[in-house]
Amino acid sequence: KQEVTQIPAALSVPEGENLVLNCSFTDSAIYNLQWFRQDPGKGLTSLLLIQSSQREQTSGRLNASLDKSSGRSTLYIAASQPGDSATYLCAVTGGGNKLTFGTGTQLKVEL
Amino acid sequence: NAGVTQTPKFRVLKTGQSMTLLCAQDMNHEYMYWYRQDPGMGLRLIHYSVGEGTTAKGEVPDGYNVSRLKKQNFLLGLESAAPSQTSVYFCASSSSGTSEKLFFGSGTQLSVL
């Protein structure tokens, strides 16, 4: 059974800092990995989707990498801003097109 | 730019009552999903649909039923609500399954007393 782990569960950083969020998964037989952002009381917004054949994807200040063999992905946020404060979730698509979510990292960027 | 719309946003039920959650998408997506989100457990798939008139069970289907009579709508029903069904429910859609980005609604907070 696929398990997705995100550590730490919560993170607080000062504005302007570059930061890395981590995601690990137990079964490396995945089709893709997605990073989502969830604001309080809101739904999830897909940030980046990395196919299993890719190593990374970039969108603005966000860069996601994927190392399938080691079961790891990172989300790099450059020059963090208070508006980046949210919960970030990763999810992997495995066999049967089943999407398995991690429990998220709650990020707070302080002024 | 409506995207995925869920109604209602909040609901309180008594044990044994029934209700239906409505999800509507305007992106002409084939795939639609219902998830529940509970603290410390991540999102779990309840039911999903790969097209109009089709439905399938997900990870935690017990106590729920679904229908997809129109391509744009996906309904989630609770026939006899239980306190264990207290959760936040999210609907999502995608154009071609989980190989593409999922688009989520803003959620329904359901409390069963």
Contacts between the chains, C-beta under 8 A, distances in Angstrom:
chain1	res1	chain2	res2	distance
A	4	B	42	7.3
A	31	B	98	7.2
A	31	B	99	6.4
A	32	B	98	7.3
A	32	B	99	6.4
A	34	B	101	6.8
A	34	B	102	7.2
A	36	B	104	8.0
A	41	B	106	7.7
A	41	B	107	7.4
A	42	B	106	5.4
A	42	B	107	7.1
A	43	B	4	7.4
A	43	B	90	5.7
A	43	B	92	8.0
A	43	B	104	3.6
A	43	B	105	5.2
A	43	B	106	4.6
A	43	B	107	5.5
A	44	B	43	7.8
A	44	B	90	7.1
A	44	B	92	7.7
A	44	B	102	7.5
A	44	B	104	4.3
A	45	B	104	7.2
A	46	B	101	4.1
A	46	B	102	5.9
A	46	B	103	7.2
A	49	B	100	7.4
A	49	B	101	5.3
A	51	B	99	7.9
A	89	B	42	7.5
A	89	B	43	7.7
A	91	B	43	7.7
A	93	B	98	4.2
A	93	B	99	7.0
A	97	B	97	5.3
A	97	B	98	4.8
A	97	B	99	7.6
A	98	B	45	7.5
A	98	B	59	7.9
A	98	B	98	7.7
A	99	B	45	7.0
A	99	B	98	4.8
A	99	B	102	7.5
A	100	B	42	7.7
A	101	B	42	4.1
A	101	B	43	4.4
A	101	B	44	7.9
A	102	B	42	6.0
A	103	B	40	6.1
A	103	B	41	7.0
A	103	B	42	4.7
A	104	B	42	7.5
